[in-house]
Amino acid sequence: MSGPSYSLKDLANKVKGELVGDPEVVINSIATIQNASPGCISFLANPKYNKFLIDSSASAVIVSPELSNELRTPGIITDDPYAAYAIISSLFVKHSNPYTDKSISYFIHETAEVHETAVIGPNVYIGPECKIGKNSIIHANSSLVMNVEIGENVIVHFNSILGSDGFGYAPQNDGYIKIEQLGKLIVGDDVEIGAGCTIDRGAIDNTEIHNGVKLDNQVHIAHNVILGENSAIAASCAIAGSTIIGKNLQMGGLSGILGHLKIADNVLIGAHTLITKSIVKAGNYVGIMPAQEQKDWAKSSVFIKQRKSK
């Protein structure tokens, strides 16, 4: 069944934006500016992605007034492209409420596909558009929320949540507009996911966990992260959204990686380390400081900055 489609005029009216170009252009999906194709509408809210505007294949793009002269396609001009994208995302939700029929108490949604050799533990929920490959095991009390595809020989341990909504909101003066998460979570083969892990499905593009990845307990991976083959992450780590990680990452416990970064292959990250910038070459990275009183830390940070500047 094909999804909804809208004219560009419809969408401009919905977000109260200024329409540029053909008002009858048909839009049937949302895409990132770098991965868009005909029929998609995209948006530019982060200057980091401005370079993709000229060559984007999107049928239309939402931009700010400052970028209006750069448009090479039809578009919508608005002061807040991110908020406009958030509003439009709600129009493309395929399964807004899988619990519509209150008389049905199901654990496997009618649109899900579970291989006959897969093992499903007690109190597991498998939501819309989910797929589970052969010989995979989903242990008790875990949930595949929506749009999750799991490969072969995967183990998901107790109480893990896969395909949950990513942390996507467009801030406004009076609160936040929720961004609907329209992408998938794709888990490769031979992956093991520990107990109490949470992995979000993508906002537009997919979240990807590649073959051979091993996650310890209580790991959080945000939307649109790509985690390369044979990576291993220890307990209580977190990776923020849209970070792309190469093969063979090893990540010590209680570490974090900020969003929109790129991490090279064969990187080791020590325990309690926070990665704030992209890493372009293999190596062992660590940033551990002993705990201090705040006033002592303030003095130490000044010294560290002085040493770095020399």
Secondary structure, DSSP 8 states (H G I E B T S, - for coil): -----EEHHHHHHHHT-EEES-TT-EE-EE--TTT--TTEEEE--SGGGGGGTTT---SEEEE-GGGGGG--S-EEE-S-HHHHHHHHHGGG-S-S-TT--TT---SB-TT-EE-TT-EE-TT-EE-TT-EE-TT-EE-TT-EE-SSEEE-SS-EE-TT-EEEE----EEEETTEEEE----S-EEE-SS-EE-TT-EEE--SSS-EEE-TT-EE-TT-EE-TT-EE-TT-EE-TT-EE-TT-EE-TT-EE-TT-EE-SS-EE-SSEEE-TT-EE-S-B-S-EEE--------HHHHHHHHHHHHHHHH-
